[in-house]
Amino acid sequence: MRDAKLSTEELTQALAKLPDWALREDEAAITRSFRFANFRQAFAFMTECALMAEKLDHHPEWFNVYSRVDVTLTTHDSGGITRRDIELATAMNRASSRPD
Amino acid sequence: MRDAKLSTEELTQALAKLPDWALREDEAAITRSFRFANFRQAFAFMTECALMAEKLDHHPEWFNVYSRVDVTLTTHDSGGITRRDIELATAMNRASSRPD
């Protein structure tokens, strides 16, 4: 089943709990840039996120160069941001702040 | 030690053996877009490449969305393409064509 796009109010509430995430200019995606100490830590984070993404059946768009991972979350089928993006963003925050 | 940028002749020879890779317009990087059946296979490929990258101590710039992995290889320290990029490109080709 297709998820509904979040309303402006739902989105505002959700983003208040995700202060490190930014709304993309077209308001159809949220983005965050994660920084780590090195490639090894950046890719360990990506691996954990990949497993979560498979479990949630919702996948990030992401760019990695060395210790940096730039993430964009959107729900293509719904043409915007849904609860799945908020779930994945929250899970990625947790994964990034876990001690090694 | 910093690797030397490949000469135009060396680069031409190297790229002749990497027909799926394209020279970026500024000639300072090579790029290839890999396609897989799904995210799982795309990320399995990325994981294998990440291990190789650590071993070679040379890392890709890459973007992933679902089953697609867009790769850019360059040697920042040398300001262009070196033998390390050719080595990593060759290894990534092998990793992408391995049977599951």
N, CA and C atoms of all chains as a GROMACS GRO file, in nm:
protein
  600
    1MET      N    1   0.084  -0.120   0.000
    1MET     CA    2   0.000   0.000   0.000
    1MET      C    3   0.088   0.125   0.000
    2ARG      N    4   0.045   0.223  -0.076
    2ARG     CA    5   0.121   0.347  -0.084
    2ARG      C    6   0.099   0.427   0.044
    3ASP      N    7   0.207   0.482   0.096
    3ASP     CA    8   0.193   0.569   0.213
    3ASP      C    9   0.150   0.708   0.170
    4ALA      N   10   0.075   0.774   0.257
    4ALA     CA   11   0.033   0.911   0.227
    4ALA      C   12   0.147   1.007   0.256
    5LYS      N   13   0.157   1.112   0.176
    5LYS     CA   14   0.252   1.220   0.205
    5LYS      C   15   0.212   1.283   0.337
    6LEU      N   16   0.308   1.323   0.415
    6LEU     CA   17   0.276   1.393   0.541
    6LEU      C   18   0.219   1.530   0.510
    7SER      N   19   0.125   1.572   0.593
    7SER     CA   20   0.074   1.709   0.581
    7SER      C   21   0.180   1.806   0.630
    8THR      N   22   0.164   1.932   0.602
    8THR     CA   23   0.262   2.032   0.647
    8THR      C   24   0.274   2.028   0.800
    9GLU      N   25   0.163   2.010   0.867
    9GLU     CA   26   0.167   2.007   1.013
    9GLU      C   27   0.242   1.883   1.063
   10GLU      N   28   0.210   1.768   1.005
   10GLU     CA   29   0.279   1.644   1.044
   10GLU      C   30   0.430   1.655   1.018
   11LEU      N   31   0.463   1.715   0.905
   11LEU     CA   32   0.604   1.729   0.867
   11LEU      C   33   0.676   1.823   0.965
   12THR      N   34   0.614   1.933   1.000
   12THR     CA   35   0.673   2.028   1.094
   12THR      C   36   0.699   1.961   1.228
   13GLN      N   37   0.600   1.884   1.273
   13GLN     CA   38   0.617   1.813   1.400
   13GLN      C   39   0.730   1.711   1.394
   14ALA      N   40   0.734   1.638   1.284
   14ALA     CA   41   0.836   1.533   1.270
   14ALA      C   42   0.975   1.596   1.264
   15LEU      N   43   0.989   1.706   1.189
   15LEU     CA   44   1.121   1.767   1.172
   15LEU      C   45   1.169   1.835   1.301
   16ALA      N   46   1.076   1.873   1.387
   16ALA     CA   47   1.115   1.932   1.516
   16ALA      C   48   1.196   1.832   1.599
   17LYS      N   49   1.169   1.703   1.574
   17LYS     CA   50   1.243   1.598   1.646
   17LYS      C   51   1.367   1.553   1.570
   18LEU      N   52   1.389   1.610   1.454
   18LEU     CA   53   1.505   1.573   1.372
   18LEU      C   54   1.582   1.701   1.334
   19PRO      N   55   1.637   1.770   1.434
   19PRO     CA   56   1.697   1.902   1.408
   19PRO      C   57   1.816   1.899   1.311
   20ASP      N   58   1.878   1.783   1.294
   20ASP     CA   59   1.994   1.777   1.204
   20ASP      C   60   1.954   1.757   1.058
   21TRP      N   61   1.826   1.734   1.036
   21TRP     CA   62   1.779   1.710   0.900
   21TRP      C   63   1.720   1.839   0.842
   22ALA      N   64   1.741   1.860   0.715
   22ALA     CA   65   1.689   1.979   0.647
   22ALA      C   66   1.585   1.938   0.544
   23LEU      N   67   1.486   2.023   0.528
   23LEU     CA   68   1.386   2.001   0.424
   23LEU      C   69   1.444   2.051   0.292
   24ARG      N   70   1.438   1.968   0.190
   24ARG     CA   71   1.490   2.010   0.061
   24ARG      C   72   1.402   2.121   0.006
   25GLU      N   73   1.460   2.203  -0.080
   25GLU     CA   74   1.390   2.324  -0.126
   25GLU      C   75   1.251   2.294  -0.184
   26ASP      N   76   1.239   2.183  -0.256
   26ASP     CA   77   1.109   2.149  -0.316
   26ASP      C   78   1.014   2.083  -0.216
   27GLU      N   79   1.060   2.067  -0.092
   27GLU     CA   80   0.981   2.008   0.017
   27GLU      C   81   0.937   1.865  -0.010
   28ALA      N   82   1.007   1.798  -0.102
   28ALA     CA   83   0.973   1.659  -0.135
   28ALA      C   84   1.071   1.560  -0.076
   29ALA      N   85   1.170   1.609   0.002
   29ALA     CA   86   1.272   1.519   0.058
   29ALA      C   87   1.336   1.586   0.178
   30ILE      N   88   1.397   1.503   0.264
   30ILE     CA   89   1.478   1.557   0.372
   30ILE      C   90   1.622   1.510   0.352
   31THR      N   91   1.716   1.593   0.399
   31THR     CA   92   1.857   1.562   0.375
   31THR      C   93   1.939   1.583   0.503
   32ARG      N   94   2.044   1.503   0.514
   32ARG     CA   95   2.141   1.526   0.621
   32ARG      C   96   2.278   1.479   0.574
   33SER      N   97   2.380   1.552   0.614
   33SER     CA   98   2.518   1.512   0.587
   33SER      C   99   2.579   1.459   0.716
   34PHE      N  100   2.623   1.334   0.714
   34PHE     CA  101   2.688   1.273   0.831
   34PHE      C  102   2.840   1.276   0.811
   35ARG      N  103   2.912   1.306   0.919
   35ARG     CA  104   3.059   1.304   0.913
   35ARG      C  105   3.112   1.203   1.013
   36PHE      N  106   3.216   1.133   0.974
   36PHE     CA  107   3.278   1.033   1.062
   36PHE      C  108   3.429   1.057   1.066
   37ALA      N  109   3.498   0.973   1.144
   37ALA     CA  110   3.642   0.994   1.159
   37ALA      C  111   3.718   0.948   1.034
   38ASN      N  112   3.663   0.850   0.964
   38ASN     CA  113   3.733   0.795   0.847
   38ASN      C  114   3.635   0.711   0.763
   39PHE      N  115   3.686   0.654   0.654
   39PHE     CA  116   3.601   0.576   0.566
   39PHE      C  117   3.544   0.454   0.636
   40ARG      N  118   3.628   0.390   0.716
   40ARG     CA  119   3.585   0.268   0.785
   40ARG      C  120   3.461   0.293   0.870
   41GLN      N  121   3.461   0.402   0.943
   41GLN     CA  122   3.345   0.433   1.027
   41GLN      C  123   3.225   0.476   0.943
   42ALA      N  124   3.254   0.551   0.837
   42ALA     CA  125   3.143   0.592   0.748
   42ALA      C  126   3.076   0.470   0.688
   43PHE      N  127   3.158   0.372   0.644
   43PHE     CA  128   3.098   0.256   0.579
   43PHE      C  129   3.032   0.162   0.679
   44ALA      N  130   3.084   0.157   0.800
   44ALA     CA  131   3.017   0.078   0.906
   44ALA      C  132   2.876   0.134   0.928
   45PHE      N  133   2.865   0.266   0.932
   45PHE     CA  134   2.735   0.332   0.944
   45PHE      C  135   2.646   0.295   0.825
   46MET      N  136   2.700   0.301   0.705
   46MET     CA  137   2.620   0.269   0.586
   46MET      C  138   2.573   0.125   0.590
   47THR      N  139   2.657   0.036   0.638
   47THR     CA  140   2.619  -0.106   0.645
   47THR      C  141   2.503  -0.125   0.741
   48GLU      N  142   2.510  -0.061   0.855
   48GLU     CA  143   2.399  -0.072   0.950
   48GLU      C  144   2.270  -0.013   0.889
   49CYS      N  145   2.284   0.100   0.824
   49CYS     CA  146   2.167   0.162   0.760
   49CYS      C  147   2.111   0.074   0.648
   50ALA      N  148   2.198   0.007   0.576
   50ALA     CA  149   2.153  -0.080   0.466
   50ALA      C  150   2.067  -0.194   0.521
   51LEU      N  151   2.108  -0.250   0.634
   51LEU     CA  152   2.031  -0.358   0.695
   51LEU      C  153   1.895  -0.306   0.743
   52MET      N  154   1.896  -0.188   0.803
   52MET     CA  155   1.769  -0.127   0.848
   52MET      C  156   1.680  -0.098   0.728
   53ALA      N  157   1.740  -0.048   0.621
   53ALA     CA  158   1.663  -0.012   0.501
   53ALA      C  159   1.593  -0.135   0.444
   54GLU      N  160   1.665  -0.246   0.441
   54GLU     CA  161   1.604  -0.370   0.391
   54GLU      C  162   1.487  -0.411   0.480
   55LYS      N  163   1.507  -0.397   0.610
   55LYS     CA  164   1.402  -0.436   0.705
   55LYS      C  165   1.279  -0.346   0.692
   56LEU      N  166   1.304  -0.217   0.677
   56LEU     CA  167   1.193  -0.121   0.663
   56LEU      C  168   1.136  -0.122   0.520
   57ASP      N  169   1.206  -0.191   0.430
   57ASP     CA  170   1.171  -0.188   0.288
   57ASP      C  171   1.161  -0.043   0.237
   58HIS      N  172   1.257   0.036   0.280
   58HIS     CA  173   1.262   0.176   0.238
   58HIS      C  174   1.409   0.217   0.235
   59HIS      N  175   1.452   0.273   0.122
   59HIS     CA  176   1.596   0.287   0.099
   59HIS      C  177   1.638   0.432   0.082
   60PRO      N  178   1.756   0.464   0.128
   60PRO     CA  179   1.805   0.601   0.113
   60PRO      C  180   1.864   0.625  -0.027
   61GLU      N  181   1.872   0.752  -0.063
   61GLU     CA  182   1.963   0.794  -0.170
   61GLU      C  183   2.081   0.852  -0.096
   62TRP      N  184   2.199   0.805  -0.127
   62TRP     CA  185   2.313   0.856  -0.051
   62TRP      C  186   2.440   0.861  -0.132
   63PHE      N  187   2.522   0.959  -0.094
   63PHE     CA  188   2.651   0.982  -0.159
   63PHE      C  189   2.758   0.972  -0.052
   64ASN      N  190   2.862   0.898  -0.082
   64ASN     CA  191   2.973   0.884   0.015
   64ASN      C  192   3.104   0.923  -0.050
   65VAL      N  193   3.178   1.007   0.017
   65VAL     CA  194   3.318   1.029  -0.020
   65VAL      C  195   3.396   1.028   0.111
   66TYR      N  196   3.484   0.931   0.120
   66TYR     CA  197   3.568   0.906   0.238
   66TYR      C  198   3.487   0.906   0.368
   67SER      N  199   3.498   1.007   0.452
   67SER     CA  200   3.434   1.004   0.584
   67SER      C  201   3.297   1.070   0.586
   68ARG      N  202   3.248   1.112   0.470
   68ARG     CA  203   3.122   1.186   0.462
   68ARG      C  204   3.013   1.102   0.394
   69VAL      N  205   2.892   1.108   0.450
   69VAL     CA  206   2.778   1.040   0.389
   69VAL      C  207   2.663   1.141   0.381
   70ASP      N  208   2.627   1.180   0.260
   70ASP     CA  209   2.516   1.274   0.237
   70ASP      C  210   2.391   1.193   0.203
   71VAL      N  211   2.288   1.210   0.282
   71VAL     CA  212   2.168   1.128   0.268
   71VAL      C  213   2.049   1.213   0.223
   72THR      N  214   1.971   1.159   0.131
   72THR     CA  215   1.844   1.218   0.090
   72THR      C  216   1.735   1.113   0.108
   73LEU      N  217   1.630   1.149   0.178
   73LEU     CA  218   1.519   1.055   0.198
   73LEU      C  219   1.392   1.112   0.137
   74THR      N  220   1.327   1.029   0.058
   74THR     CA  221   1.199   1.067  -0.004
   74THR      C  222   1.125   0.938  -0.035
   75THR      N  223   0.996   0.946  -0.054
   75THR     CA  224   0.920   0.828  -0.092
   75THR      C  225   0.871   0.850  -0.235
   76HIS      N  226   0.944   0.790  -0.330
   76HIS     CA  227   0.917   0.815  -0.472
   76HIS      C  228   0.772   0.783  -0.507
   77ASP      N  229   0.723   0.669  -0.457
   77ASP     CA  230   0.586   0.626  -0.492
   77ASP      C  231   0.480   0.726  -0.448
   78SER      N  232   0.513   0.802  -0.344
   78SER     CA  233   0.416   0.898  -0.291
   78SER      C  234   0.446   1.041  -0.334
   79GLY      N  235   0.559   1.059  -0.401
   79GLY     CA  236   0.595   1.192  -0.450
   79GLY      C  237   0.627   1.292  -0.339
   80GLY      N  238   0.677   1.243  -0.226
   80GLY     CA  239   0.709   1.335  -0.119
   80GLY      C  240   0.755   1.261   0.006
   81ILE      N  241   0.741   1.325   0.118
   81ILE     CA  242   0.790   1.270   0.244
   81ILE      C  243   0.677   1.197   0.316
   82THR      N  244   0.704   1.074   0.357
   82THR     CA  245   0.604   0.996   0.430
   82THR      C  246   0.663   0.952   0.565
   83ARG      N  247   0.583   0.882   0.644
   83ARG     CA  248   0.630   0.834   0.774
   83ARG      C  249   0.751   0.742   0.760
   84ARG      N  250   0.764   0.674   0.644
   84ARG     CA  251   0.878   0.586   0.624
   84ARG      C  252   1.010   0.664   0.624
   85ASP      N  253   1.006   0.784   0.567
   85ASP     CA  254   1.127   0.867   0.565
   85ASP      C  255   1.164   0.912   0.706
   86ILE      N  256   1.062   0.945   0.783
   86ILE     CA  257   1.087   0.989   0.921
   86ILE      C  258   1.142   0.872   1.003
   87GLU      N  259   1.086   0.754   0.982
   87GLU     CA  260   1.136   0.634   1.051
   87GLU      C  261   1.282   0.606   1.017
   88LEU      N  262   1.312   0.614   0.887
   88LEU     CA  263   1.449   0.584   0.844
   88LEU      C  264   1.545   0.692   0.895
   89ALA      N  265   1.504   0.818   0.890
   89ALA     CA  266   1.589   0.927   0.940
   89ALA      C  267   1.619   0.908   1.090
   90THR      N  268   1.517   0.871   1.165
   90THR     CA  269   1.534   0.850   1.309
   90THR      C  270   1.630   0.734   1.335
   91ALA      N  271   1.613   0.627   1.258
   91ALA     CA  272   1.701   0.510   1.272
   91ALA      C  273   1.844   0.544   1.231
   92MET      N  274   1.861   0.625   1.128
   92MET     CA  275   1.996   0.662   1.084
   92MET      C  276   2.064   0.750   1.190
   93ASN      N  277   1.988   0.839   1.251
   93ASN     CA  278   2.044   0.920   1.361
   93ASN      C  279   2.097   0.829   1.472
   94ARG      N  280   2.015   0.731   1.509
   94ARG     CA  281   2.058   0.638   1.615
   94ARG      C  282   2.186   0.565   1.574
   95ALA      N  283   2.188   0.517   1.451
   95ALA     CA  284   2.305   0.441   1.402
   95ALA      C  285   2.430   0.528   1.402
   96SER      N  286   2.415   0.657   1.375
   96SER     CA  287   2.532   0.745   1.365
   96SER      C  288   2.589   0.782   1.501
   97SER      N  289   2.507   0.771   1.604
   97SER     CA  290   2.552   0.817   1.736
   97SER      C  291   2.588   0.702   1.828
   98ARG      N  292   2.584   0.581   1.775
   98ARG     CA  293   2.616   0.464   1.856
   98ARG      C  294   2.766   0.458   1.880
   99PRO      N  295   2.808   0.424   2.002
   99PRO     CA  296   2.953   0.412   2.025
   99PRO      C  297   3.009   0.293   1.947
  100ASP      N  298   3.134   0.304   1.907
  100ASP     CA  299   3.197   0.194   1.830
  100ASP      C  300   3.216   0.071   1.917
  101MET      N  301   5.368   0.822  -0.020
  101MET     CA  302   5.417   0.892  -0.138
  101MET      C  303   5.303   0.921  -0.234
  102ARG      N  304   5.305   1.038  -0.291
  102ARG     CA  305   5.201   1.077  -0.384
  102ARG      C  306   5.222   1.006  -0.516
  103ASP      N  307   5.111   0.954  -0.571
  103ASP     CA  308   5.122   0.890  -0.703
  103ASP      C  309   5.120   0.996  -0.811
  104ALA      N  310   5.189   0.966  -0.918
  104ALA     CA  311   5.191   1.061  -1.031
  104ALA      C  312   5.063   1.045  -1.113
  105LYS      N  313   5.013   1.156  -1.164
  105LYS     CA  314   4.901   1.150  -1.258
  105LYS      C  315   4.945   1.072  -1.381
  106LEU      N  316   4.853   0.996  -1.438
  106LEU     CA  317   4.887   0.922  -1.559
  106LEU      C  318   4.901   1.021  -1.676
  107SER      N  319   4.994   0.990  -1.765
  107SER     CA  320   5.007   1.070  -1.887
  107SER      C  321   4.888   1.040  -1.977
  108THR      N  322   4.866   1.123  -2.077
  108THR     CA  323   4.755   1.101  -2.170
  108THR      C  324   4.767   0.962  -2.235
  109GLU      N  325   4.888   0.924  -2.268
  109GLU     CA  326   4.909   0.794  -2.333
  109GLU      C  327   4.877   0.679  -2.235
  110GLU      N  328   4.928   0.692  -2.113
  110GLU     CA  329   4.900   0.588  -2.012
  110GLU      C  330   4.751   0.576  -1.986
  111LEU      N  331   4.685   0.692  -1.980
  111LEU     CA  332   4.541   0.695  -1.953
  111LEU      C  333   4.464   0.630  -2.069
  112THR      N  334   4.502   0.661  -2.189
  112THR     CA  335   4.435   0.604  -2.306
  112THR      C  336   4.448   0.452  -2.306
  113GLN      N  337   4.569   0.406  -2.276
  113GLN     CA  338   4.592   0.261  -2.271
  113GLN      C  339   4.508   0.196  -2.161
  114ALA      N  340   4.505   0.259  -2.045
  114ALA     CA  341   4.432   0.202  -1.932
  114ALA      C  342   4.282   0.197  -1.962
  115LEU      N  343   4.230   0.306  -2.019
  115LEU     CA  344   4.085   0.311  -2.045
  115LEU      C  345   4.042   0.215  -2.157
  116ALA      N  346   4.136   0.180  -2.244
  116ALA     CA  347   4.105   0.082  -2.349
  116ALA      C  348   4.066  -0.052  -2.287
  117LYS      N  349   4.120  -0.077  -2.168
  117LYS     CA  350   4.087  -0.203  -2.098
  117LYS      C  351   3.968  -0.188  -2.005
  118LEU      N  352   3.915  -0.068  -1.996
  118LEU     CA  353   3.799  -0.040  -1.908
  118LEU      C  354   3.688   0.026  -1.990
  119PRO      N  355   3.633  -0.048  -2.087
  119PRO     CA  356   3.539   0.014  -2.181
  119PRO      C  357   3.412   0.067  -2.116
  120ASP      N  358   3.378   0.018  -1.997
  120ASP     CA  359   3.255   0.065  -1.932
  120ASP      C  360   3.276   0.195  -1.855
  121TRP      N  361   3.399   0.237  -1.842
  121TRP     CA  362   3.429   0.359  -1.768
  121TRP      C  363   3.444   0.477  -1.864
  122ALA      N  364   3.398   0.593  -1.819
  122ALA     CA  365   3.407   0.714  -1.901
  122ALA      C  366   3.501   0.814  -1.834
  123LEU      N  367   3.570   0.889  -1.917
  123LEU     CA  368   3.656   0.996  -1.866
  123LEU      C  369   3.567   1.117  -1.839
  124ARG      N  370   3.578   1.173  -1.719
  124ARG     CA  371   3.497   1.291  -1.688
  124ARG      C  372   3.545   1.407  -1.775
  125GLU      N  373   3.454   1.501  -1.799
  125GLU     CA  374   3.482   1.609  -1.893
  125GLU      C  375   3.614   1.682  -1.862
  126ASP      N  376   3.641   1.702  -1.732
  126ASP     CA  377   3.764   1.774  -1.695
  126ASP      C  378   3.888   1.683  -1.698
  127GLU      N  379   3.867   1.557  -1.735
  127GLU     CA  380   3.975   1.458  -1.746
  127GLU      C  381   4.048   1.433  -1.615
  128ALA      N  382   3.985   1.467  -1.503
  128ALA     CA  383   4.048   1.447  -1.371
  128ALA      C  384   3.987   1.329  -1.296
  129ALA      N  385   3.894   1.258  -1.360
  129ALA     CA  386   3.828   1.145  -1.292
  129ALA      C  387   3.769   1.051  -1.396
  130ILE      N  388   3.746   0.927  -1.354
  130ILE     CA  389   3.672   0.833  -1.438
  130ILE      C  390   3.544   0.794  -1.366
  131THR      N  391   3.441   0.764  -1.443
  131THR     CA  392   3.309   0.736  -1.384
  131THR      C  393   3.246   0.612  -1.448
  132ARG      N  394   3.168   0.542  -1.367
  132ARG     CA  395   3.086   0.432  -1.421
  132ARG      C  396   2.960   0.420  -1.336
  133SER      N  397   2.851   0.391  -1.401
  133SER     CA  398   2.726   0.364  -1.332
  133SER      C  399   2.701   0.213  -1.337
  134PHE      N  400   2.690   0.151  -1.220
  134PHE     CA  401   2.662   0.008  -1.211
  134PHE      C  402   2.514  -0.013  -1.181
  135ARG      N  403   2.452  -0.114  -1.245
  135ARG     CA  404   2.312  -0.147  -1.219
  135ARG      C  405   2.302  -0.289  -1.169
  136PHE      N  406   2.216  -0.310  -1.071
  136PHE     CA  407   2.196  -0.444  -1.015
  136PHE      C  408   2.047  -0.476  -1.014
  137ALA      N  409   2.014  -0.596  -0.966
  137ALA     CA  410   1.873  -0.638  -0.967
  137ALA      C  411   1.793  -0.566  -0.858
  138ASN      N  412   1.859  -0.530  -0.750
  138ASN     CA  413   1.788  -0.469  -0.636
  138ASN      C  414   1.890  -0.406  -0.541
  139PHE      N  415   1.840  -0.348  -0.433
  139PHE     CA  416   1.927  -0.281  -0.336
  139PHE      C  417   2.023  -0.380  -0.271
  140ARG      N  418   1.972  -0.496  -0.238
  140ARG     CA  419   2.054  -0.596  -0.171
  140ARG      C  420   2.180  -0.627  -0.251
  141GLN      N  421   2.163  -0.648  -0.381
  141GLN     CA  422   2.279  -0.680  -0.465
  141GLN      C  423   2.370  -0.558  -0.483
  142ALA      N  424   2.307  -0.440  -0.494
  142ALA     CA  425   2.388  -0.318  -0.507
  142ALA      C  426   2.473  -0.298  -0.382
  143PHE      N  427   2.414  -0.321  -0.264
  143PHE     CA  428   2.490  -0.296  -0.143
  143PHE      C  429   2.593  -0.408  -0.116
  144ALA      N  430   2.563  -0.528  -0.161
  144ALA     CA  431   2.662  -0.637  -0.150
  144ALA      C  432   2.787  -0.597  -0.232
  145PHE      N  433   2.764  -0.542  -0.350
  145PHE     CA  434   2.874  -0.493  -0.433
  145PHE      C  435   2.950  -0.382  -0.360
  146MET      N  436   2.878  -0.289  -0.303
  146MET     CA  437   2.943  -0.178  -0.232
  146MET      C  438   3.027  -0.229  -0.115
  147THR      N  439   2.975  -0.330  -0.047
  147THR     CA  440   3.048  -0.385   0.068
  147THR      C  441   3.180  -0.447   0.022
  148GLU      N  442   3.174  -0.522  -0.086
  148GLU     CA  443   3.297  -0.582  -0.136
  148GLU      C  444   3.395  -0.472  -0.181
  149CYS      N  445   3.344  -0.371  -0.246
  149CYS     CA  446   3.430  -0.259  -0.290
  149CYS      C  447   3.489  -0.184  -0.171
  150ALA      N  448   3.411  -0.170  -0.065
  150ALA     CA  449   3.460  -0.099   0.055
  150ALA      C  450   3.579  -0.173   0.116
  151LEU      N  451   3.570  -0.306   0.119
  151LEU     CA  452   3.682  -0.384   0.173
  151LEU      C  453   3.805  -0.370   0.083
  152MET      N  454   3.784  -0.372  -0.047
  152MET     CA  455   3.896  -0.355  -0.140
  152MET      C  456   3.955  -0.215  -0.125
  153ALA      N  457   3.869  -0.117  -0.110
  153ALA     CA  458   3.914   0.022  -0.099
  153ALA      C  459   4.003   0.039   0.024
  154GLU      N  460   3.964  -0.022   0.135
  154GLU     CA  461   4.045  -0.015   0.256
  154GLU      C  462   4.180  -0.080   0.231
  155LYS      N  463   4.179  -0.193   0.164
  155LYS     CA  464   4.303  -0.266   0.138
  155LYS      C  465   4.396  -0.185   0.046
  156LEU      N  466   4.337  -0.125  -0.057
  156LEU     CA  467   4.416  -0.044  -0.152
  156LEU      C  468   4.448   0.094  -0.094
  157ASP      N  469   4.386   0.127   0.018
  157ASP     CA  470   4.394   0.262   0.076
  157ASP      C  471   4.361   0.368  -0.028
  158HIS      N  472   4.256   0.340  -0.102
  158HIS     CA  473   4.209   0.433  -0.204
  158HIS      C  474   4.058   0.416  -0.214
  159HIS      N  475   3.985   0.525  -0.205
  159HIS     CA  476   3.840   0.515  -0.184
  159HIS      C  477   3.761   0.581  -0.297
  160PRO      N  478   3.646   0.523  -0.327
  160PRO     CA  479   3.562   0.582  -0.432
  160PRO      C  480   3.478   0.698  -0.380
  161GLU      N  481   3.432   0.781  -0.472
  161GLU     CA  482   3.318   0.869  -0.445
  161GLU      C  483   3.202   0.797  -0.511
  162TRP      N  484   3.095   0.774  -0.437
  162TRP     CA  485   2.986   0.699  -0.499
  162TRP      C  486   2.851   0.741  -0.446
  163PHE      N  487   2.754   0.726  -0.536
  163PHE     CA  488   2.616   0.760  -0.507
  163PHE      C  489   2.534   0.635  -0.530
  164ASN      N  490   2.449   0.602  -0.436
  164ASN     CA  491   2.361   0.485  -0.451
  164ASN      C  492   2.216   0.525  -0.434
  165VAL      N  493   2.134   0.482  -0.526
  165VAL     CA  494   1.990   0.488  -0.506
  165VAL      C  495   1.935   0.354  -0.553
  166TYR      N  496   1.876   0.283  -0.459
  166TYR     CA  497   1.821   0.148  -0.480
  166TYR      C  498   1.921   0.056  -0.552
  167SER      N  499   1.897   0.023  -0.679
  167SER     CA  500   1.980  -0.078  -0.745
  167SER      C  501   2.094  -0.017  -0.827
  168ARG      N  502   2.111   0.114  -0.816
  168ARG     CA  503   2.211   0.184  -0.897
  168ARG      C  504   2.326   0.235  -0.811
  169VAL      N  505   2.447   0.220  -0.860
  169VAL     CA  506   2.564   0.274  -0.790
  169VAL      C  507   2.647   0.352  -0.892
  170ASP      N  508   2.653   0.485  -0.876
  170ASP     CA  509   2.732   0.571  -0.964
  170ASP      C  510   2.866   0.599  -0.899
  171VAL      N  511   2.972   0.563  -0.966
  171VAL     CA  512   3.106   0.572  -0.906
  171VAL      C  513   3.191   0.675  -0.978
  172THR      N  514   3.264   0.754  -0.901
  172THR     CA  515   3.364   0.847  -0.955
  172THR      C  516   3.497   0.814  -0.888
  173LEU      N  517   3.599   0.796  -0.968
  173LEU     CA  518   3.732   0.768  -0.912
  173LEU      C  519   3.830   0.877  -0.954
  174THR      N  520   3.900   0.928  -0.855
  174THR     CA  521   4.002   1.031  -0.880
  174THR      C  522   4.101   1.023  -0.764
  175THR      N  523   4.220   1.076  -0.784
  175THR     CA  524   4.317   1.080  -0.674
  175THR      C  525   4.336   1.226  -0.634
  176HIS      N  526   4.265   1.265  -0.527
  176HIS     CA  527   4.263   1.407  -0.488
  176HIS      C  528   4.405   1.462  -0.467
  177ASP      N  529   4.490   1.382  -0.398
  177ASP     CA  530   4.625   1.429  -0.367
  177ASP      C  531   4.707   1.460  -0.491
  178SER      N  532   4.672   1.393  -0.599
  178SER     CA  533   4.749   1.411  -0.722
  178SER      C  534   4.677   1.500  -0.822
  179GLY      N  535   4.555   1.537  -0.791
  179GLY     CA  536   4.479   1.626  -0.879
  179GLY      C  537   4.439   1.561  -1.011
  180GLY      N  538   4.423   1.430  -1.012
  180GLY     CA  539   4.383   1.365  -1.137
  180GLY      C  540   4.377   1.215  -1.122
  181ILE      N  541   4.392   1.146  -1.233
  181ILE     CA  542   4.380   1.000  -1.236
  181ILE      C  543   4.518   0.936  -1.224
  182THR      N  544   4.530   0.843  -1.130
  182THR     CA  545   4.657   0.772  -1.111
  182THR      C  546   4.634   0.621  -1.127
  183ARG      N  547   4.739   0.544  -1.113
  183ARG     CA  548   4.728   0.399  -1.125
  183ARG      C  549   4.635   0.341  -1.018
  184ARG      N  550   4.621   0.413  -0.905
  184ARG     CA  551   4.530   0.364  -0.801
  184ARG      C  552   4.386   0.363  -0.849
  185ASP      N  553   4.349   0.464  -0.927
  185ASP     CA  554   4.212   0.469  -0.980
  185ASP      C  555   4.188   0.355  -1.078
  186ILE      N  556   4.288   0.326  -1.158
  186ILE     CA  557   4.276   0.218  -1.256
  186ILE      C  558   4.266   0.084  -1.182
  187GLU      N  559   4.347   0.067  -1.078
  187GLU     CA  560   4.341  -0.056  -0.998
  187GLU      C  561   4.203  -0.074  -0.934
  188LEU      N  562   4.152   0.033  -0.876
  188LEU     CA  563   4.022   0.024  -0.809
  188LEU      C  564   3.910   0.000  -0.912
  189ALA      N  565   3.917   0.067  -1.026
  189ALA     CA  566   3.815   0.047  -1.132
  189ALA      C  567   3.815  -0.098  -1.178
  190THR      N  568   3.934  -0.154  -1.197
  190THR     CA  569   3.946  -0.293  -1.243
  190THR      C  570   3.888  -0.388  -1.139
  191ALA      N  571   3.918  -0.360  -1.011
  191ALA     CA  572   3.866  -0.444  -0.902
  191ALA      C  573   3.714  -0.430  -0.891
  192MET      N  574   3.661  -0.311  -0.911
  192MET     CA  575   3.516  -0.290  -0.903
  192MET      C  576   3.446  -0.364  -1.018
  193ASN      N  577   3.507  -0.362  -1.136
  193ASN     CA  578   3.450  -0.438  -1.247
  193ASN      C  579   3.439  -0.586  -1.212
  194ARG      N  580   3.548  -0.638  -1.155
  194ARG     CA  581   3.547  -0.780  -1.116
  194ARG      C  582   3.438  -0.807  -1.014
  195ALA      N  583   3.428  -0.720  -0.914
  195ALA     CA  584   3.328  -0.740  -0.808
  195ALA      C  585   3.186  -0.735  -0.863
  196SER      N  586   3.165  -0.654  -0.965
  196SER     CA  587   3.028  -0.638  -1.019
  196SER      C  588   2.986  -0.755  -1.105
  197SER      N  589   3.083  -0.830  -1.156
  197SER     CA  590   3.048  -0.936  -1.250
  197SER      C  591   3.055  -1.074  -1.187
  198ARG      N  592   3.083  -1.076  -1.057
  198ARG     CA  593   3.094  -1.205  -0.987
  198ARG      C  594   2.955  -1.266  -0.969
  199PRO      N  595   2.942  -1.396  -0.991
  199PRO     CA  596   2.810  -1.456  -0.968
  199PRO      C  597   2.775  -1.454  -0.820
  200ASP      N  598   2.647  -1.443  -0.788
  200ASP     CA  599   2.604  -1.439  -0.647
  200ASP      C  600   2.627  -1.574  -0.579
   0.00000   0.00000   0.00000
